[in-house]
Amino acid sequence: MPTEKKAQSIDRLEKEFSKANIGILTDYRGLKTPEINGLRRKLQDVNGDYKVVKNTLARKAAEKLNRAEITGSFEGPIAIAFGYGDISQMAKTFSDHVRTSKMNLSVKGGFLSNRLLTPADVTAIAALPPREVLIARVVGGIKSPLYMLAGVLSGPMRGLQNVLQARIKQMEGNN
């Protein structure tokens, strides 16, 4: 039977899991408090947070949300980088900060809604361009064939217009 404090911690974690778009699970052993605080500040800039969690409480919170697939990831000392906004921007900021500050932080995996992520998946998400760029690429991909279709369909009209203009000039020359 959990104590009141543990029940509150489970409720807070449950809210974090349900609110987060992405979570990156890390092994935080060997990190100093200033390094963790620096990472937290960077993640807060992109609507994220970094929290050290107790495995048993995190498992219970995940089970309450029917996210049993991520419960197996809670082994050893775990901290989770929660992202509440753009997932690629969050993963990129996290990866960039870890790389530039030379933190000894290993990624154990993560979750994206109900999907379990491997460390390779987290790296792939970090390599994605921002959401706005992806939307622009999709819109450009849709727009390009439409412009080409309009060009092809207007070709016969342009040809007819050129023939008529040439005939008009020919008739003007005969007068």
Buried (B, 14 or more C-beta within 10 A) or exposed (E): EEEEEBEEBBEBBBEBBEEBBBBBBBBBEEBEEEBBEBBBEBBEEBBBBBBEBBBEBBBBBBBBBEBEEBBEBBEEBBBBBBBBEBBBBBBBBBBEBBEEEEBEBEBBBBBBEEEBBEBEBBEEBBEBEEEEEEEEEEEEEEEEEEEEEEEEEEEEEEEEEEEEEEEEEEEEEEE
